[in-house]
Amino acid sequence: MTSRDPDAQLRAIYRAFDNQGLGFIRRDDALRTFHEVMPSVKSHTVEEVFDELDSGRVSRDGTHSGRVSCDAFMAAFRARHVM
């Protein structure tokens, strides 16, 4: 990671969650990854964060897509200055 690419760390974290290379994170991917690296984080906490990141992807029937894109992931973390 270099100063030329300030998003490199976020992309690396994103790839850890999108470990199948699908181009999005599914709810079960988020739960599994958190439980592998931070088992003390409760499932309901992971679900709440996932729903917040997925909130921009509501379908016609009012349900979430169940997916978080790289753009949504990075925008959320940039907005919160998390790193």
HTML snippet that shows the backbone in 3Dmol.js (N, CA, C, O; Angstrom):
<script src="https://3Dmol.org/build/3Dmol-min.js"></script>
<div id="view" style="width:600px;height:400px;position:relative"></div>
<script>
const pdb = `
ATOM      1  N   MET A   1       0.842  -1.179   0.000  1.00  0.00           N
ATOM      2  CA  MET A   1       0.000   0.000   0.000  1.00  0.00           C
ATOM      3  C   MET A   1       0.886   1.241   0.000  1.00  0.00           C
ATOM      4  O   MET A   1       1.815   1.372   0.796  1.00  0.00           O
ATOM      5  N   THR A   2       0.570   2.123  -0.901  1.00  0.00           N
ATOM      6  CA  THR A   2       1.368   3.330  -0.990  1.00  0.00           C
ATOM      7  C   THR A   2       0.485   4.547  -0.803  1.00  0.00           C
ATOM      8  O   THR A   2      -0.743   4.461  -0.810  1.00  0.00           O
ATOM      9  N   SER A   3       1.141   5.676  -0.635  1.00  0.00           N
ATOM     10  CA  SER A   3       0.385   6.917  -0.490  1.00  0.00           C
ATOM     11  C   SER A   3      -0.306   7.293  -1.795  1.00  0.00           C
ATOM     12  O   SER A   3      -1.232   8.105  -1.784  1.00  0.00           O
ATOM     13  N   ARG A   4       0.122   6.722  -2.917  1.00  0.00           N
ATOM     14  CA  ARG A   4      -0.527   6.994  -4.197  1.00  0.00           C
ATOM     15  C   ARG A   4      -1.919   6.392  -4.273  1.00  0.00           C
ATOM     16  O   ARG A   4      -2.763   6.870  -5.031  1.00  0.00           O
ATOM     17  N   ASP A   5      -2.160   5.373  -3.515  1.00  0.00           N
ATOM     18  CA  ASP A   5      -3.444   4.681  -3.573  1.00  0.00           C
ATOM     19  C   ASP A   5      -4.027   4.554  -2.170  1.00  0.00           C
ATOM     20  O   ASP A   5      -3.876   3.516  -1.527  1.00  0.00           O
ATOM     21  N   PRO A   6      -4.691   5.602  -1.696  1.00  0.00           N
ATOM     22  CA  PRO A   6      -5.219   5.566  -0.331  1.00  0.00           C
ATOM     23  C   PRO A   6      -6.341   4.538  -0.133  1.00  0.00           C
ATOM     24  O   PRO A   6      -6.669   4.195   1.003  1.00  0.00           O
ATOM     25  N   ASP A   7      -6.927   4.049  -1.225  1.00  0.00           N
ATOM     26  CA  ASP A   7      -8.008   3.069  -1.110  1.00  0.00           C
ATOM     27  C   ASP A   7      -7.527   1.621  -1.129  1.00  0.00           C
ATOM     28  O   ASP A   7      -8.337   0.699  -1.038  1.00  0.00           O
ATOM     29  N   ALA A   8      -6.231   1.417  -1.245  1.00  0.00           N
ATOM     30  CA  ALA A   8      -5.693   0.064  -1.349  1.00  0.00           C
ATOM     31  C   ALA A   8      -6.069  -0.799  -0.143  1.00  0.00           C
ATOM     32  O   ALA A   8      -6.417  -1.970  -0.299  1.00  0.00           O
ATOM     33  N   GLN A   9      -5.999  -0.223   1.054  1.00  0.00           N
ATOM     34  CA  GLN A   9      -6.341  -0.985   2.253  1.00  0.00           C
ATOM     35  C   GLN A   9      -7.821  -1.361   2.261  1.00  0.00           C
ATOM     36  O   GLN A   9      -8.174  -2.482   2.627  1.00  0.00           O
ATOM     37  N   LEU A  10      -8.676  -0.443   1.864  1.00  0.00           N
ATOM     38  CA  LEU A  10     -10.112  -0.744   1.808  1.00  0.00           C
ATOM     39  C   LEU A  10     -10.412  -1.826   0.782  1.00  0.00           C
ATOM     40  O   LEU A  10     -11.230  -2.710   1.033  1.00  0.00           O
ATOM     41  N   ARG A  11      -9.756  -1.764  -0.370  1.00  0.00           N
ATOM     42  CA  ARG A  11      -9.980  -2.804  -1.388  1.00  0.00           C
ATOM     43  C   ARG A  11      -9.508  -4.162  -0.895  1.00  0.00           C
ATOM     44  O   ARG A  11     -10.140  -5.179  -1.182  1.00  0.00           O
ATOM     45  N   ALA A  12      -8.408  -4.190  -0.157  1.00  0.00           N
ATOM     46  CA  ALA A  12      -7.912  -5.456   0.388  1.00  0.00           C
ATOM     47  C   ALA A  12      -8.911  -6.034   1.394  1.00  0.00           C
ATOM     48  O   ALA A  12      -9.160  -7.240   1.404  1.00  0.00           O
ATOM     49  N   ILE A  13      -9.473  -5.179   2.228  1.00  0.00           N
ATOM     50  CA  ILE A  13     -10.483  -5.639   3.191  1.00  0.00           C
ATOM     51  C   ILE A  13     -11.715  -6.139   2.443  1.00  0.00           C
ATOM     52  O   ILE A  13     -12.270  -7.184   2.781  1.00  0.00           O
ATOM     53  N   TYR A  14     -12.137  -5.393   1.429  1.00  0.00           N
ATOM     54  CA  TYR A  14     -13.289  -5.800   0.625  1.00  0.00           C
ATOM     55  C   TYR A  14     -13.058  -7.184   0.009  1.00  0.00           C
ATOM     56  O   TYR A  14     -13.943  -8.038   0.056  1.00  0.00           O
ATOM     57  N   ARG A  15     -11.875  -7.407  -0.566  1.00  0.00           N
ATOM     58  CA  ARG A  15     -11.570  -8.707  -1.184  1.00  0.00           C
ATOM     59  C   ARG A  15     -11.601  -9.846  -0.170  1.00  0.00           C
ATOM     60  O   ARG A  15     -11.941 -10.977  -0.518  1.00  0.00           O
ATOM     61  N   ALA A  16     -11.248  -9.553   1.083  1.00  0.00           N
ATOM     62  CA  ALA A  16     -11.319 -10.593   2.115  1.00  0.00           C
ATOM     63  C   ALA A  16     -12.766 -11.041   2.333  1.00  0.00           C
ATOM     64  O   ALA A  16     -13.027 -12.216   2.590  1.00  0.00           O
ATOM     65  N   PHE A  17     -13.704 -10.093   2.228  1.00  0.00           N
ATOM     66  CA  PHE A  17     -15.117 -10.432   2.374  1.00  0.00           C
ATOM     67  C   PHE A  17     -15.664 -11.061   1.108  1.00  0.00           C
ATOM     68  O   PHE A  17     -16.474 -11.986   1.183  1.00  0.00           O
ATOM     69  N   ASP A  18     -15.241 -10.581  -0.054  1.00  0.00           N
ATOM     70  CA  ASP A  18     -15.676 -11.132  -1.348  1.00  0.00           C
ATOM     71  C   ASP A  18     -14.677 -12.195  -1.772  1.00  0.00           C
ATOM     72  O   ASP A  18     -14.077 -12.106  -2.843  1.00  0.00           O
ATOM     73  N   ASN A  19     -14.504 -13.194  -0.930  1.00  0.00           N
ATOM     74  CA  ASN A  19     -13.447 -14.174  -1.144  1.00  0.00           C
ATOM     75  C   ASN A  19     -13.694 -15.094  -2.334  1.00  0.00           C
ATOM     76  O   ASN A  19     -12.792 -15.828  -2.739  1.00  0.00           O
ATOM     77  N   GLN A  20     -14.899 -15.068  -2.899  1.00  0.00           N
ATOM     78  CA  GLN A  20     -15.183 -15.859  -4.093  1.00  0.00           C
ATOM     79  C   GLN A  20     -15.023 -15.037  -5.367  1.00  0.00           C
ATOM     80  O   GLN A  20     -15.166 -15.562  -6.471  1.00  0.00           O
ATOM     81  N   GLY A  21     -14.724 -13.739  -5.214  1.00  0.00           N
ATOM     82  CA  GLY A  21     -14.515 -12.875  -6.360  1.00  0.00           C
ATOM     83  C   GLY A  21     -15.772 -12.623  -7.179  1.00  0.00           C
ATOM     84  O   GLY A  21     -15.707 -12.500  -8.402  1.00  0.00           O
ATOM     85  N   LEU A  22     -16.911 -12.545  -6.508  1.00  0.00           N
ATOM     86  CA  LEU A  22     -18.188 -12.353  -7.196  1.00  0.00           C
ATOM     87  C   LEU A  22     -18.457 -10.901  -7.585  1.00  0.00           C
ATOM     88  O   LEU A  22     -19.321 -10.629  -8.418  1.00  0.00           O
ATOM     89  N   GLY A  23     -17.720  -9.975  -6.986  1.00  0.00           N
ATOM     90  CA  GLY A  23     -17.955  -8.563  -7.250  1.00  0.00           C
ATOM     91  C   GLY A  23     -18.941  -7.945  -6.284  1.00  0.00           C
ATOM     92  O   GLY A  23     -19.349  -6.796  -6.452  1.00  0.00           O
ATOM     93  N   PHE A  24     -19.322  -8.697  -5.282  1.00  0.00           N
ATOM     94  CA  PHE A  24     -20.200  -8.205  -4.229  1.00  0.00           C
ATOM     95  C   PHE A  24     -20.026  -9.089  -3.003  1.00  0.00           C
ATOM     96  O   PHE A  24     -19.529 -10.211  -3.088  1.00  0.00           O
ATOM     97  N   ILE A  25     -20.446  -8.558  -1.864  1.00  0.00           N
ATOM     98  CA  ILE A  25     -20.403  -9.321  -0.613  1.00  0.00           C
ATOM     99  C   ILE A  25     -21.821  -9.762  -0.302  1.00  0.00           C
ATOM    100  O   ILE A  25     -22.749  -8.953  -0.304  1.00  0.00           O
ATOM    101  N   ARG A  26     -21.979 -11.040  -0.037  1.00  0.00           N
ATOM    102  CA  ARG A  26     -23.280 -11.559   0.396  1.00  0.00           C
ATOM    103  C   ARG A  26     -23.318 -11.575   1.925  1.00  0.00           C
ATOM    104  O   ARG A  26     -22.281 -11.573   2.588  1.00  0.00           O
ATOM    105  N   ARG A  27     -24.524 -11.592   2.462  1.00  0.00           N
ATOM    106  CA  ARG A  27     -24.701 -11.612   3.918  1.00  0.00           C
ATOM    107  C   ARG A  27     -23.917 -12.757   4.554  1.00  0.00           C
ATOM    108  O   ARG A  27     -23.221 -12.548   5.548  1.00  0.00           O
ATOM    109  N   ASP A  28     -24.018 -13.957   3.999  1.00  0.00           N
ATOM    110  CA  ASP A  28     -23.318 -15.095   4.602  1.00  0.00           C
ATOM    111  C   ASP A  28     -21.800 -14.934   4.520  1.00  0.00           C
ATOM    112  O   ASP A  28     -21.078 -15.410   5.397  1.00  0.00           O
ATOM    113  N   ASP A  29     -21.309 -14.258   3.461  1.00  0.00           N
ATOM    114  CA  ASP A  29     -19.865 -13.971   3.374  1.00  0.00           C
ATOM    115  C   ASP A  29     -19.435 -13.052   4.520  1.00  0.00           C
ATOM    116  O   ASP A  29     -18.403 -13.269   5.154  1.00  0.00           O
ATOM    117  N   ALA A  30     -20.253 -12.014   4.774  1.00  0.00           N
ATOM    118  CA  ALA A  30     -19.936 -11.068   5.848  1.00  0.00           C
ATOM    119  C   ALA A  30     -19.935 -11.780   7.206  1.00  0.00           C
ATOM    120  O   ALA A  30     -19.023 -11.591   8.012  1.00  0.00           O
ATOM    121  N   LEU A  31     -20.946 -12.584   7.445  1.00  0.00           N
ATOM    122  CA  LEU A  31     -21.026 -13.304   8.721  1.00  0.00           C
ATOM    123  C   LEU A  31     -19.840 -14.251   8.890  1.00  0.00           C
ATOM    124  O   LEU A  31     -19.219 -14.282   9.952  1.00  0.00           O
ATOM    125  N   ARG A  32     -19.527 -15.015   7.860  1.00  0.00           N
ATOM    126  CA  ARG A  32     -18.435 -15.988   7.940  1.00  0.00           C
ATOM    127  C   ARG A  32     -17.095 -15.282   8.160  1.00  0.00           C
ATOM    128  O   ARG A  32     -16.306 -15.697   9.008  1.00  0.00           O
ATOM    129  N   THR A  33     -16.840 -14.220   7.400  1.00  0.00           N
ATOM    130  CA  THR A  33     -15.559 -13.527   7.521  1.00  0.00           C
ATOM    131  C   THR A  33     -15.394 -12.890   8.897  1.00  0.00           C
ATOM    132  O   THR A  33     -14.329 -12.993   9.507  1.00  0.00           O
ATOM    133  N   PHE A  34     -16.438 -12.237   9.385  1.00  0.00           N
ATOM    134  CA  PHE A  34     -16.344 -11.647  10.725  1.00  0.00           C
ATOM    135  C   PHE A  34     -16.102 -12.722  11.772  1.00  0.00           C
ATOM    136  O   PHE A  34     -15.288 -12.531  12.675  1.00  0.00           O
ATOM    137  N   HIS A  35     -16.789 -13.837  11.668  1.00  0.00           N
ATOM    138  CA  HIS A  35     -16.615 -14.882  12.674  1.00  0.00           C
ATOM    139  C   HIS A  35     -15.238 -15.532  12.607  1.00  0.00           C
ATOM    140  O   HIS A  35     -14.749 -16.058  13.607  1.00  0.00           O
ATOM    141  N   GLU A  36     -14.609 -15.499  11.428  1.00  0.00           N
ATOM    142  CA  GLU A  36     -13.255 -16.039  11.303  1.00  0.00           C
ATOM    143  C   GLU A  36     -12.210 -15.094  11.899  1.00  0.00           C
ATOM    144  O   GLU A  36     -11.279 -15.539  12.570  1.00  0.00           O
ATOM    145  N   VAL A  37     -12.365 -13.791  11.654  1.00  0.00           N
ATOM    146  CA  VAL A  37     -11.327 -12.856  12.095  1.00  0.00           C
ATOM    147  C   VAL A  37     -11.647 -12.133  13.392  1.00  0.00           C
ATOM    148  O   VAL A  37     -10.743 -11.675  14.090  1.00  0.00           O
ATOM    149  N   MET A  38     -12.925 -12.030  13.719  1.00  0.00           N
ATOM    150  CA  MET A  38     -13.345 -11.351  14.949  1.00  0.00           C
ATOM    151  C   MET A  38     -14.529 -12.114  15.563  1.00  0.00           C
ATOM    152  O   MET A  38     -15.661 -11.632  15.535  1.00  0.00           O
ATOM    153  N   PRO A  39     -14.267 -13.288  16.110  1.00  0.00           N
ATOM    154  CA  PRO A  39     -15.368 -14.118  16.618  1.00  0.00           C
ATOM    155  C   PRO A  39     -16.157 -13.473  17.761  1.00  0.00           C
ATOM    156  O   PRO A  39     -17.259 -13.921  18.076  1.00  0.00           O
ATOM    157  N   SER A  40     -15.613 -12.441  18.377  1.00  0.00           N
ATOM    158  CA  SER A  40     -16.335 -11.795  19.477  1.00  0.00           C
ATOM    159  C   SER A  40     -17.456 -10.879  18.983  1.00  0.00           C
ATOM    160  O   SER A  40     -18.313 -10.473  19.768  1.00  0.00           O
ATOM    161  N   VAL A  41     -17.454 -10.550  17.682  1.00  0.00           N
ATOM    162  CA  VAL A  41     -18.514  -9.696  17.126  1.00  0.00           C
ATOM    163  C   VAL A  41     -19.772 -10.536  16.978  1.00  0.00           C
ATOM    164  O   VAL A  41     -19.760 -11.593  16.347  1.00  0.00           O
ATOM    165  N   LYS A  42     -20.841 -10.057  17.561  1.00  0.00           N
ATOM    166  CA  LYS A  42     -22.120 -10.780  17.539  1.00  0.00           C
ATOM    167  C   LYS A  42     -22.731 -10.754  16.138  1.00  0.00           C
ATOM    168  O   LYS A  42     -22.579  -9.780  15.401  1.00  0.00           O
ATOM    169  N   SER A  43     -23.421 -11.833  15.784  1.00  0.00           N
ATOM    170  CA  SER A  43     -24.062 -11.939  14.471  1.00  0.00           C
ATOM    171  C   SER A  43     -25.024 -10.796  14.211  1.00  0.00           C
ATOM    172  O   SER A  43     -25.075 -10.272  13.098  1.00  0.00           O
ATOM    173  N   HIS A  44     -25.789 -10.399  15.224  1.00  0.00           N
ATOM    174  CA  HIS A  44     -26.761  -9.327  14.992  1.00  0.00           C
ATOM    175  C   HIS A  44     -26.075  -8.006  14.667  1.00  0.00           C
ATOM    176  O   HIS A  44     -26.636  -7.181  13.947  1.00  0.00           O
ATOM    177  N   THR A  45     -24.859  -7.791  15.192  1.00  0.00           N
ATOM    178  CA  THR A  45     -24.103  -6.587  14.879  1.00  0.00           C
ATOM    179  C   THR A  45     -23.669  -6.613  13.413  1.00  0.00           C
ATOM    180  O   THR A  45     -23.780  -5.610  12.709  1.00  0.00           O
ATOM    181  N   VAL A  46     -23.180  -7.757  12.964  1.00  0.00           N
ATOM    182  CA  VAL A  46     -22.779  -7.908  11.564  1.00  0.00           C
ATOM    183  C   VAL A  46     -23.988  -7.698  10.656  1.00  0.00           C
ATOM    184  O   VAL A  46     -23.888  -7.031   9.627  1.00  0.00           O
ATOM    185  N   GLU A  47     -25.125  -8.266  11.036  1.00  0.00           N
ATOM    186  CA  GLU A  47     -26.358  -8.123  10.242  1.00  0.00           C
ATOM    187  C   GLU A  47     -26.785  -6.660  10.148  1.00  0.00           C
ATOM    188  O   GLU A  47     -27.196  -6.210   9.078  1.00  0.00           O
ATOM    189  N   GLU A  48     -26.697  -5.920  11.234  1.00  0.00           N
ATOM    190  CA  GLU A  48     -27.074  -4.504  11.231  1.00  0.00           C
ATOM    191  C   GLU A  48     -26.179  -3.696  10.296  1.00  0.00           C
ATOM    192  O   GLU A  48     -26.661  -2.864   9.528  1.00  0.00           O
ATOM    193  N   VAL A  49     -24.887  -3.944  10.366  1.00  0.00           N
ATOM    194  CA  VAL A  49     -23.953  -3.229   9.494  1.00  0.00           C
ATOM    195  C   VAL A  49     -24.210  -3.605   8.036  1.00  0.00           C
ATOM    196  O   VAL A  49     -24.213  -2.743   7.156  1.00  0.00           O
ATOM    197  N   PHE A  50     -24.423  -4.883   7.789  1.00  0.00           N
ATOM    198  CA  PHE A  50     -24.694  -5.331   6.423  1.00  0.00           C
ATOM    199  C   PHE A  50     -25.947  -4.651   5.874  1.00  0.00           C
ATOM    200  O   PHE A  50     -25.951  -4.167   4.742  1.00  0.00           O
ATOM    201  N   ASP A  51     -27.002  -4.618   6.675  1.00  0.00           N
ATOM    202  CA  ASP A  51     -28.248  -3.973   6.232  1.00  0.00           C
ATOM    203  C   ASP A  51     -28.038  -2.493   5.930  1.00  0.00           C
ATOM    204  O   ASP A  51     -28.621  -1.961   4.987  1.00  0.00           O
ATOM    205  N   GLU A  52     -27.210  -1.834   6.726  1.00  0.00           N
ATOM    206  CA  GLU A  52     -26.925  -0.420   6.472  1.00  0.00           C
ATOM    207  C   GLU A  52     -26.203  -0.234   5.142  1.00  0.00           C
ATOM    208  O   GLU A  52     -26.519   0.680   4.380  1.00  0.00           O
ATOM    209  N   LEU A  53     -25.238  -1.099   4.867  1.00  0.00           N
ATOM    210  CA  LEU A  53     -24.493  -1.008   3.612  1.00  0.00           C
ATOM    211  C   LEU A  53     -25.354  -1.406   2.416  1.00  0.00           C
ATOM    212  O   LEU A  53     -25.148  -0.914   1.307  1.00  0.00           O
ATOM    213  N   ASP A  54     -26.306  -2.286   2.641  1.00  0.00           N
ATOM    214  CA  ASP A  54     -27.185  -2.791   1.580  1.00  0.00           C
ATOM    215  C   ASP A  54     -28.417  -1.904   1.390  1.00  0.00           C
ATOM    216  O   ASP A  54     -29.221  -2.163   0.494  1.00  0.00           O
ATOM    217  N   SER A  55     -28.581  -0.881   2.201  1.00  0.00           N
ATOM    218  CA  SER A  55     -29.821  -0.100   2.197  1.00  0.00           C
ATOM    219  C   SER A  55     -30.093   0.623   0.882  1.00  0.00           C
ATOM    220  O   SER A  55     -31.250   0.918   0.579  1.00  0.00           O
ATOM    221  N   GLY A  56     -29.080   0.911   0.108  1.00  0.00           N
ATOM    222  CA  GLY A  56     -29.283   1.605  -1.151  1.00  0.00           C
ATOM    223  C   GLY A  56     -29.739   0.704  -2.271  1.00  0.00           C
ATOM    224  O   GLY A  56     -29.947   1.171  -3.391  1.00  0.00           O
ATOM    225  N   ARG A  57     -29.898  -0.555  -2.003  1.00  0.00           N
ATOM    226  CA  ARG A  57     -30.212  -1.538  -3.028  1.00  0.00           C
ATOM    227  C   ARG A  57     -31.568  -2.200  -2.774  1.00  0.00           C
ATOM    228  O   ARG A  57     -31.670  -3.427  -2.756  1.00  0.00           O
ATOM    229  N   VAL A  58     -32.584  -1.403  -2.581  1.00  0.00           N
ATOM    230  CA  VAL A  58     -33.906  -1.948  -2.277  1.00  0.00           C
ATOM    231  C   VAL A  58     -34.629  -2.260  -3.582  1.00  0.00           C
ATOM    232  O   VAL A  58     -34.677  -1.428  -4.487  1.00  0.00           O
ATOM    233  N   SER A  59     -35.188  -3.460  -3.672  1.00  0.00           N
ATOM    234  CA  SER A  59     -35.904  -3.865  -4.882  1.00  0.00           C
ATOM    235  C   SER A  59     -37.327  -3.330  -4.874  1.00  0.00           C
ATOM    236  O   SER A  59     -37.755  -2.693  -3.911  1.00  0.00           O
ATOM    237  N   ARG A  60     -38.056  -3.592  -5.953  1.00  0.00           N
ATOM    238  CA  ARG A  60     -39.431  -3.102  -6.072  1.00  0.00           C
ATOM    239  C   ARG A  60     -40.341  -3.593  -4.952  1.00  0.00           C
ATOM    240  O   ARG A  60     -41.277  -2.898  -4.558  1.00  0.00           O
ATOM    241  N   ASP A  61     -40.068  -4.774  -4.448  1.00  0.00           N
ATOM    242  CA  ASP A  61     -40.927  -5.307  -3.378  1.00  0.00           C
ATOM    243  C   ASP A  61     -40.486  -4.857  -1.984  1.00  0.00           C
ATOM    244  O   ASP A  61     -41.036  -5.315  -0.982  1.00  0.00           O
ATOM    245  N   GLY A  62     -39.501  -3.968  -1.917  1.00  0.00           N
ATOM    246  CA  GLY A  62     -39.079  -3.406  -0.644  1.00  0.00           C
ATOM    247  C   GLY A  62     -38.018  -4.202   0.092  1.00  0.00           C
ATOM    248  O   GLY A  62     -37.639  -3.844   1.207  1.00  0.00           O
ATOM    249  N   THR A  63     -37.531  -5.281  -0.519  1.00  0.00           N
ATOM    250  CA  THR A  63     -36.489  -6.073   0.130  1.00  0.00           C
ATOM    251  C   THR A  63     -35.118  -5.621  -0.347  1.00  0.00           C
ATOM    252  O   THR A  63     -34.980  -5.018  -1.411  1.00  0.00           O
ATOM    253  N   HIS A  64     -34.127  -5.919   0.446  1.00  0.00           N
ATOM    254  CA  HIS A  64     -32.755  -5.594   0.084  1.00  0.00           C
ATOM    255  C   HIS A  64     -32.232  -6.634  -0.901  1.00  0.00           C
ATOM    256  O   HIS A  64     -32.753  -7.747  -0.985  1.00  0.00           O
ATOM    257  N   SER A  65     -31.215  -6.262  -1.630  1.00  0.00           N
ATOM    258  CA  SER A  65     -30.636  -7.177  -2.614  1.00  0.00           C
ATOM    259  C   SER A  65     -29.860  -8.309  -1.955  1.00  0.00           C
ATOM    260  O   SER A  65     -29.672  -9.373  -2.546  1.00  0.00           O
ATOM    261  N   GLY A  66     -29.411  -8.070  -0.726  1.00  0.00           N
ATOM    262  CA  GLY A  66     -28.586  -9.086  -0.068  1.00  0.00           C
ATOM    263  C   GLY A  66     -27.144  -9.044  -0.537  1.00  0.00           C
ATOM    264  O   GLY A  66     -26.373  -9.976  -0.309  1.00  0.00           O
ATOM    265  N   ARG A  67     -26.793  -7.953  -1.194  1.00  0.00           N
ATOM    266  CA  ARG A  67     -25.440  -7.798  -1.725  1.00  0.00           C
ATOM    267  C   ARG A  67     -24.916  -6.406  -1.403  1.00  0.00           C
ATOM    268  O   ARG A  67     -25.666  -5.431  -1.366  1.00  0.00           O
ATOM    269  N   VAL A  68     -23.613  -6.340  -1.172  1.00  0.00           N
ATOM    270  CA  VAL A  68     -22.950  -5.054  -0.969  1.00  0.00           C
ATOM    271  C   VAL A  68     -21.852  -4.961  -2.023  1.00  0.00           C
ATOM    272  O   VAL A  68     -20.959  -5.806  -2.078  1.00  0.00           O
ATOM    273  N   SER A  69     -21.926  -3.930  -2.855  1.00  0.00           N
ATOM    274  CA  SER A  69     -20.921  -3.737  -3.896  1.00  0.00           C
ATOM    275  C   SER A  69     -19.650  -3.144  -3.300  1.00  0.00           C
ATOM    276  O   SER A  69     -19.644  -2.635  -2.179  1.00  0.00           O
ATOM    277  N   CYS A  70     -18.593  -3.222  -4.068  1.00  0.00           N
ATOM    278  CA  CYS A  70     -17.326  -2.613  -3.641  1.00  0.00           C
ATOM    279  C   CYS A  70     -17.510  -1.108  -3.470  1.00  0.00           C
ATOM    280  O   CYS A  70     -17.010  -0.525  -2.508  1.00  0.00           O
ATOM    281  N   ASP A  71     -18.225  -0.477  -4.400  1.00  0.00           N
ATOM    282  CA  ASP A  71     -18.449   0.966  -4.307  1.00  0.00           C
ATOM    283  C   ASP A  71     -19.192   1.342  -3.030  1.00  0.00           C
ATOM    284  O   ASP A  71     -18.812   2.296  -2.351  1.00  0.00           O
ATOM    285  N   ALA A  72     -20.252   0.597  -2.696  1.00  0.00           N
ATOM    286  CA  ALA A  72     -21.022   0.884  -1.480  1.00  0.00           C
ATOM    287  C   ALA A  72     -20.168   0.666  -0.237  1.00  0.00           C
ATOM    288  O   ALA A  72     -20.215   1.462   0.701  1.00  0.00           O
ATOM    289  N   PHE A  73     -19.399  -0.400  -0.231  1.00  0.00           N
ATOM    290  CA  PHE A  73     -18.513  -0.725   0.888  1.00  0.00           C
ATOM    291  C   PHE A  73     -17.504   0.395   1.110  1.00  0.00           C
ATOM    292  O   PHE A  73     -17.335   0.886   2.226  1.00  0.00           O
ATOM    293  N   MET A  74     -16.837   0.789   0.031  1.00  0.00           N
ATOM    294  CA  MET A  74     -15.795   1.810   0.153  1.00  0.00           C
ATOM    295  C   MET A  74     -16.377   3.172   0.501  1.00  0.00           C
ATOM    296  O   MET A  74     -15.802   3.906   1.304  1.00  0.00           O
ATOM    297  N   ALA A  75     -17.504   3.512  -0.093  1.00  0.00           N
ATOM    298  CA  ALA A  75     -18.128   4.809   0.209  1.00  0.00           C
ATOM    299  C   ALA A  75     -18.521   4.894   1.678  1.00  0.00           C
ATOM    300  O   ALA A  75     -18.335   5.933   2.312  1.00  0.00           O
ATOM    301  N   ALA A  76     -19.059   3.813   2.219  1.00  0.00           N
ATOM    302  CA  ALA A  76     -19.477   3.812   3.627  1.00  0.00           C
ATOM    303  C   ALA A  76     -18.283   3.991   4.549  1.00  0.00           C
ATOM    304  O   ALA A  76     -18.360   4.748   5.516  1.00  0.00           O
ATOM    305  N   PHE A  77     -17.196   3.315   4.269  1.00  0.00           N
ATOM    306  CA  PHE A  77     -16.032   3.424   5.132  1.00  0.00           C
ATOM    307  C   PHE A  77     -15.307   4.751   4.949  1.00  0.00           C
ATOM    308  O   PHE A  77     -14.764   5.293   5.911  1.00  0.00           O
ATOM    309  N   ARG A  78     -15.291   5.279   3.735  1.00  0.00           N
ATOM    310  CA  ARG A  78     -14.700   6.612   3.527  1.00  0.00           C
ATOM    311  C   ARG A  78     -15.497   7.657   4.284  1.00  0.00           C
ATOM    312  O   ARG A  78     -14.918   8.552   4.901  1.00  0.00           O
ATOM    313  N   ALA A  79     -16.825   7.556   4.245  1.00  0.00           N
ATOM    314  CA  ALA A  79     -17.690   8.531   4.926  1.00  0.00           C
ATOM    315  C   ALA A  79     -17.479   8.515   6.432  1.00  0.00           C
ATOM    316  O   ALA A  79     -17.648   9.536   7.098  1.00  0.00           O
ATOM    317  N   ARG A  80     -17.116   7.377   6.959  1.00  0.00           N
ATOM    318  CA  ARG A  80     -16.921   7.237   8.405  1.00  0.00           C
ATOM    319  C   ARG A  80     -15.460   7.397   8.801  1.00  0.00           C
ATOM    320  O   ARG A  80     -15.129   7.363   9.987  1.00  0.00           O
ATOM    321  N   HIS A  81     -14.597   7.567   7.830  1.00  0.00           N
ATOM    322  CA  HIS A  81     -13.163   7.709   8.075  1.00  0.00           C
ATOM    323  C   HIS A  81     -12.625   6.551   8.897  1.00  0.00           C
ATOM    324  O   HIS A  81     -11.813   6.735   9.802  1.00  0.00           O
ATOM    325  N   VAL A  82     -13.095   5.348   8.563  1.00  0.00           N
ATOM    326  CA  VAL A  82     -12.652   4.157   9.281  1.00  0.00           C
ATOM    327  C   VAL A  82     -11.433   3.606   8.577  1.00  0.00           C
ATOM    328  O   VAL A  82     -11.500   3.248   7.401  1.00  0.00           O
ATOM    329  N   MET A  83     -10.329   3.534   9.280  1.00  0.00           N
ATOM    330  CA  MET A  83      -9.107   2.891   8.806  1.00  0.00           C
ATOM    331  C   MET A  83      -8.037   3.071   9.826  1.00  0.00           C
ATOM    332  O   MET A  83      -6.914   2.606   9.632  1.00  0.00           O
TER     333      MET A  83
END
`;
const viewer = $3Dmol.createViewer("view");
viewer.addModel(pdb, "pdb");
viewer.setStyle({}, {cartoon: {color: "spectrum"}});
viewer.zoomTo();
viewer.render();
</script>
